[in-house]
Amino acid sequence: MDYTAVTHTTTDRRLGRLPSGRDVSVTVHRYVGGPGPTVYIQAAQHGIELNGPAALRRLHDRLTDAAIAGTVLVIPVVNQLAFDHRSYMTPGEYDVMNPNLNRVWPGDDSGSLQEQFAARLWELVKDADAAVDLHTGTADMLEHVRCQAGDPAAERLAEAFGTSYRLIDEAEEAGDDGSGGTFRAAAAAAGIPVITAELSNSRRIAQDAVAAGVDGIQNLLRERAVLPADPEPRAEQTVLRNDSGPVTASESGLFECRPDIAVGDAVNAGERLGAVYEPSSFEQQQVVSATERGVIFSLARESVVVKGERLAGIATPR
C-alpha cells in the first residue's frame, strides 16, 4: 500500500427538492490518500441519533493529520430533514409513504422524496469496498454492532469495531424493487461488507459512546489497510443471533417492566418480563413473557405502548 498524506475536500450533494423549491443537500467529506480501498461512512439516518455525527467530527481531526491508502467518504448527517426537526423519522409532511429513511435503500430515482434521497446517496455507496452506518440506540439497548450472517468480511469489520456485543442478522427478504429496505441489507445484497453500530442513547451526546465510535472506526480502517498500522486486538465479542421476532404488546396500555431485569440479562423462554396495564381501570391487559431463551438486547421499560409495539428484543447466543 502507498500511504500518503490525506487530501481533504468537502462538497454539497443535492438529494432533492422540497415543495417550496428549496434544495435538500448533504455535506460529503472526502479523505484521499494513496491508491487503496474506499470506505463509506454515514450517520444520522434518524434525526435524534447524535453520537454518530459527534464521532465523525472527532474522526475528522484524526484523518486530516493522517497518511492513508485509499479514500474515506463521510456523510455526518444523512437525514437533514429529521435532524432539523429533532425527530427520529422524517416528518410525514415530506414523505407520508416512507417516513423512515432506513427502509427505502437503495432508493428509487422515480420514487417518493426519501427514495430519491437514498438513490442519490447510493451512487456514492455502490462502489465502496466497505460501509459503516452509525446509529444510536434507545435508553435501554445494548451498545452493539450488527452485520449479516454468512459474510466473513463484515464479521471482521464488526470484530475490529470492537463493541462487547455483535448481533448477526439473517438476510432480509427483498422488496418488490429488489431492495431489503435497510441500508445494511441493501449494501450486503450489493456485495459490500457492511456493519451497523448502535452507540448508546439517543437525543444527547454521550462522550464515552462517541469515543468508542471513533476508536472503532479507526480500528476498522486499520483492518481494511486504509490506515497503516495493524488493527488493535479487541476483547472477544459476545456473538448473538437476531433471528426471531421481538416481544410485542398484544394490547395497548402502560407497560411496567420487571424491576430486576436489564439489557444484557439472560432469560428463559416463557419467563415473565413485565405486564401491560390499563392505566385508568388498573386492569392487567397482558403478561409480557420472553418468547425464547436468550439475551435481552433491547427493552422498552416503563412506557405507554400501543398494540403491536416492540417491548423487548431477545437474541440467542451463536
Secondary structure, 3 states (H helix, E strand, C coil): CCCEECEEEEEEEEEEECCCCCEEEEEEEEEECEEEEEEEEEECCCCCCCHHHHHHHHHHHHHCCCEEEEEEEEECCCCHHHHHCCCCCCCCCCCCCCCCHHHCECCCCCCCHHHHHHHHHHHHHCCCCEEEEEEEECCCECCEEEEECCCHHHHHHHHHHCCCEEEEECCCCCCCCCCCECHHHHHHHCCCCEEEEEEEECCCCCHHHHHHHHHHHHHHHHHCCCCCCCCCCCCCCEEEEECCCCEECCCCEEEEECCCCCCCCEECCCCEEEEEECCCCCCEEEEEECCCCEEEEEECCCEEECCCCEEEEEEEEC
